[in-house]
């Protein structure tokens, strides 16, 4: 223990000093990290959009399916992050590093199982979502490559969660910079063909993602083996620790369920939108990417809140943990109030950057204008959900997501679109209502303060 404490000296202590300085010290690189990830997604949407609306619809459906499988494993990163943040807050590096390896081992196992299950189910799920013949052909080819290499994406996100839990936001950001550079270079090269590389179309987009995250995974392993920063892995400590794995799973399962509820509800929404045709699906796909891009700083502030809450609780400072969460939420809501206006005003030209088809622009712009005003509440929900995760209290987020995503969003979207005859407009209003409810309910639950007593 004494050695661990000594090795901690010289590292930044996020459990003391200015709350605001600590929030932004972590949030800025985390915002940049999320921005880098979304740059590759925007480039992906742009390049695939050049292949036509059918290709755009195929990728929209395929990515939704891939993220359902990813959600099952990424919850492990949240469980591991909570454990690591507590150990770092308590200045016990040896215990933190032990938790890092056990989380990675769990993530590797789950991701390989998901790949094995996902590949044969790709075509049947696309059929279930209503893919027509052209979309089905392209989507199946894209998914088989994506799911074959999904372990790279899963492990990158898990390890990045562990790095953030240790307060190493800049290392996490540097890794995603490499992922983005590799993906952005390979994307057009493989899709359209550069030099000796033949054009492989939509499959090239899938390979670019797999190879980009593969490069990031290699970089992460090097960082951890060298023990840079506050955590690492030791090759002499590779034996599975089943009691600790059980503890991580106990924290992680509600988060995994929560994220699966979110991604599977998105899949249900895609199914509802798909009933209105390929152009509606393409428009929704572009709109969804743009909405996600708009909330990037919110995710960065949320990740910062999760780290600071976990470390503050580990240091025995629950009041400081709560203050960190509320201030990060306030910053996120204020940002979203400002950012929503230009996205609302310029919805059509933004959609046209990716697909100028008039019907695609109309569907996408209507989705954006319906949902974006409610993202102020969504910002509150994003930050507080991650604050709960940082405390290791992942059940509230799961319960709120179950209610809002399936009880409100999917149910209301189906009822408004099918029963009340609002068509695809009803789907957008279902999402808007769920976004507002999610933020308000999480704020009320967080205010109760039960998360402060959570043992990790």
N, C-alpha and C positions, 0 to 999 in steps of 0.2 A: 504493500500500500504506500509506503513512504517513497519507494522508487516511482510509483505512478504519480504521486503528487509532485515530485520533483520535476518529472518530465512535463508536467502541465505548466510549469512556470514560464512566463514569457508569452503565453497564449492569452488572447483577449478574454476577460471575464464579463459575460453578458448578464450576470446576475447582480451587478452593481453599477453605479454611475447613472448617467442620464438615460431615462426611458426612451426618449425620442431619438437620441443619437444611436442607441443600440438597435432600435427598430429599423432605422434607415441604413445602419451599417450592414445589417443582414438583408434588408429588403432590396436594396439597389442591385447587388449581384444576383439575387433571386429573380428580380424583375428582368434583368438582362438574360438570365438563364432561360426563363420562360419565353422571352422574346426570340431568342435564338431558335428554340424548338419550334415556335410558330412561324418563323421565317421559312424554314424548310417545308412546313405544311402549306404555307401560302404559295411557295414556288411549285410545290406538288400540284396544288389546285390550278395554278396558272398553266403549267405545262400540259396537264391532263385535259384542261379545258380546250387547248389547241387541237386535241384529237376529236372534239365534238361533244355534244350534250349526252350522247349515249355513254361515252367513256366516263364523263363526269358523274353520271348517275351510278355507273358500276362501281366507281371508287367510293362514292358516298355510302352506298350500301355495304361495300366490303370493309371499309374502315370501321363502320359501326359494329360489324360482327367481330372484327379483330379486337376492338376495345372491350368487348364483353369478356373475352378470354383474358385479356391483359388485366382487367379489373380483379379477377380472382387472385392473381399473384401480387399485384401492386399493393394490395392491402397489407401484405406481409412487410412491405417497406415501411408502412406507417406503424405497424406493431414494433418493428425493430427500431425505428426512429424514436419512439417513445421510451424504449428501454435505454437506448444509447444516450439520449438527451439527459435522462435522469442520472446515469452513471457519470457523464461528463460534468453535470452540475454538481455532483458530489465529489468531483475530482478523483475518480477511480478509473484511470485509463485502462488498466488491465481487464477489468470487468466490461468496460465499453467495447474493447477490441474482441473479447470473447463473444459478446452479443452480435457483433458485426458478422463474424464468420457463420454463426448459427443461422442468422437471417439469410445470408447468401445461400447456404446449403438448402434451406427450405425453399427459397425462391427458385433455385435451379431445378429442384425436384418437381415442383408444381408446374413450372413453365414447360418442361419436357413432356409432362403428362398432357398439358393443354394442347401442345403441338400435335401429339399423337391422336387426340380426339378431334381436333379442329379440322385437320386436312380432309378426312373422309366426309365430314359433315358440311363442308363449304357449299357444295351445290344444293343439297336439300334445304339449307337455311335461306339461301338466296331465292329459291323457289317459294318458300314460305313467306318471304317478304314481298312477293309479287313481281319479281324480276321478269321482264319479257325475254324473248329469245336472244336478242342482241346483248342486252345487259347481262344475262345469265352467262353467256359465253365469255365475255370480257371479265366479269366479276369472279368467275371460278378460277380463271388463269391467274388473276391478281392475288386472290386469297391463298392459293396453294403455295405460292412463293412466300407471301407474308407470314403465313402460319408456320411454314417450315422453319423460318428464322425468327419467330416471335420471341424466342428465349433471349435474343440480344436486346430487344426493346424492354422486356420485362426486367432483366437483371440491371440494365442501365438505370431504370427508374427506381428500383429497389436500393441500389447502392447510392444513388444520388440522395434518396431520402435519409440514408444513414449518415452521409456526409453533412447534410443540412442539420440533422439532429445533433451532430458534434459541433455545429457552428461553422463548418467549413464551406460556406456558401460560395466562396471564390473558386475553390477547387471544383465544385459541382458545375459552376458556370464555365470554367475553362474546358471541362470535358464536353459539355454540350456545344461549345464553340467548334470543337473538332467534329462532332457529329454533324453539325449544320454545314460546315465547309465541305465535308465529304459527300453528304447527301445532295447539296445544291449543285455541286460539280457533276456528280454522276447522273442526276435526274435528267437534264436535257441530253446529256451524252448518250444515255441508254435508251431514252424514249425516241429521240429523233435520229440518233446515229451520228457520231463524230469520228472523223478519221477512219481508222480500221474497224471501229465498232459498228455493227449493223444496227439499224433501228428495230427495236423490239416492242415499241408501243407501250401499252399500259403495264405490261410485265416489267418493263424497265423501271417504272416508278416503284414497284414493289422491291426490286433488287436494290435500288438506290437506298431505300429506307433500311433494309436489312444490313447492307454493307456499311452504311453510315453509323448505325448503332453498334455494329460489330467493332468498328474502329474505336468508338467511345468506350466499349466494354474493355478492350485491350488497355486503353489508357487508365481506366479505373483500377484494373488489376495491378498495373505498375505502381500507381499512387499508393494503393493499400499495402503492397509488398514492401515498399520503401518506407512506410510508416510516416509519410509526410502529414503535418498537421496534428490533430488531436486523436486520430484513430488510425489503425492499420490492421493487417492480418499477419499472423505468425504461422508459418508452415509447420511448426512443431505442435500446433494446437488445432489440428483438423478433425479431431474425433468428435462425432455428434454428441451434443449434450441434450438428451431428450427432455429432462425437466425444464431447461431453459427454453427449448423449442416449444414445449407445451405452454409456457408462460407467454411467449411471443404470439403463438396462435390464439391464445385466450384474448389477448388484446386485439389481434389482427382480424379475427373472424367477423366482428360487426362491421369493421371498416371494409373488408372484402365484400361482404354482403351489400353494404351501402353503395360501394362503387359499382358493383354488379347491377344493383337496382337502377342506378343512374344510366349505365351504358345499355342495359336491356330495355329500359324505358325509351331510350333514344332509338333502339331498334324497333320498338313497337310504333313509335312516331313515324319512323321511316316507312313502316308498313302502311300506316294510315295515309301518309303523303303519296306513297307509290300508287295508291288507288286512283290518283288524279293524273297519272301519266309520268313519263320519263322527264319531261320538261319541268314539272313540279318538283320532282326529286332532285334534279340538277340545281334548280333555283334554291331549294332548301339547303343543299350541300354547300353552296357558295355562301349563303347567308349565315349558316352555322359557323363556318370558318371565320367570317368577318366578325361575328359576335364574340367568338372566342378570342380573336386577336384584340378586340377592344378591352377585354377584361384581364389582359396579361398582367398589368401592375397589381391588380387585385389578388391574383394567385401568388405573386411575389410577396405581398404584404401578409397573406395568409400563411405562407410557409415560414416567414419570419416569426409570426405570432406563435405558430406551433413550436418552433425551436425555443423561443424565449419562455413560453409557458412551461415546457418540459424542464428546461434548465433551472428556472426559478423555483419550481416545485422541488427539484432535486436538491437545491440549496436551502430548502426550508423557508421559502418566501412566497406564500400563496397570495398575499395582497398584491405584491409586485407582479405576479403572474397574471392576475386579473386586470391590472392596469395596462399591462402590455397588450392584452387581447382587445380591450375596449379602444385604446388609442389607435391600434392598427386598423380596427374596424372603422373608426371615424375617418382616418386618412383614406381608406378604400372607398367609402361612400362618397366622400367629397370629390375624389378623382372621378368616380363614375358619373356623378351629377354633371361634371364639366364635359367629360368625353362623350356622353350620350348624344349631345346636340349635333355635332358634325356628322356622326354616323347616321342619325335620323335624316338630316337634311340632304346628304349626298348618297343616299341608299342606291338609287339607280345607277349613277356613274360608277360606283364601287363594284356593283354586280357586273356591270358591262366590262370591267377590266378582265374578267375571267370567262364570261360567256355573254356576248352581245345579243343573243337571240331574244327578241322582244318578250316572248312568254316567260323565259327564264328570268329576265330582269323584273318582270311584273310580280312573279311569285316570290322571288328573293327579296325585293324591296318591301313588299307587304309584310313578310315575316319580320324583317329588321324593324320596321316602324311600329309593329305591334309589340315586339318583345323588349326593345332597347330601353324604353322609359322605366321598365320594371327592374332593370339591372342594378339600380341603386339598392334595392332590397336584396338582390342577388349577391351584391358585393358583401353585404353584412353576413349573409349565410356562408359564403365561401371562407371568409376569415375566421368566423367563429367555429365552423366545422373543423378547421385545421387546428384551432386552439384546443378544442376537445381532444383531437387526436394527439396533440403534444402532451396533454395531461394523461394520456393512456385511457381516457374514458370515451371509447368509440361507440358505445351503444346509443347515445342521444342522436348522433348524426344518422345512424342506421334507421332509427325509428322515424325521425323527421323525413328522411328521404323516402321511406316506404309510404308514408302518408301523402307527401306532396307529389312525388313522381308518379306513383301508381294510383293512389287514391284521388288525386286532384288532376294531374296533368293528363295521363292517359285516359282516365275516365271522362274528364271534361272534354278533351279533344275529340274523343269518339262521339260523345253525346251531342256536342255542338255541331260537328261536321256531318254526322249521319242522321241523328234524330231531329235536330232543329234546322237542317238543310243549309247550314252556313258554308258547307264545302270546306276547302282547305283553310279558309280564314278561321274556322272554328278550331283547327289544330293550333294555329298561332296563339289564339286566346287561351287555350289550355296551358300552353307553355308559359305564357305571361302570368297567369294566375298562380301557377305552381311556383314560379320564381319568387313572387312576392310572399307567398305563404312560407316558403322555405326559410327566408331570411328572418321573418318575424318570429316564427316558432323557435328557431335556434337561439335568437336573442333572449326570448323569455326563459328558455331552459338553461341557458348559460348563466342568466341572472340569478338562478336558484343557488348556484355555487357548490353543488354536490360534487362536481368534478375535482374540487380541491382536496377531497378526502380519498381520492383514488390511489391505491397502493400499486406501484409498478416495480 
